[in-house]
Amino acid sequence: MSVVISDAWRQRFGGTARLYGEKALQLFA
């Protein structure tokens, strides 16, 4: 599910969301 969410964010926000997504994954992971 994380991949789907990140993909949607990437389509909406772009590269910025990817950076936040990766940081969030590291924090939650």
Secondary structure, DSSP 8 states (H G I E B T S, - for coil): -HHHHHHHHHHHT-HHHHHHHHHHHHHH-
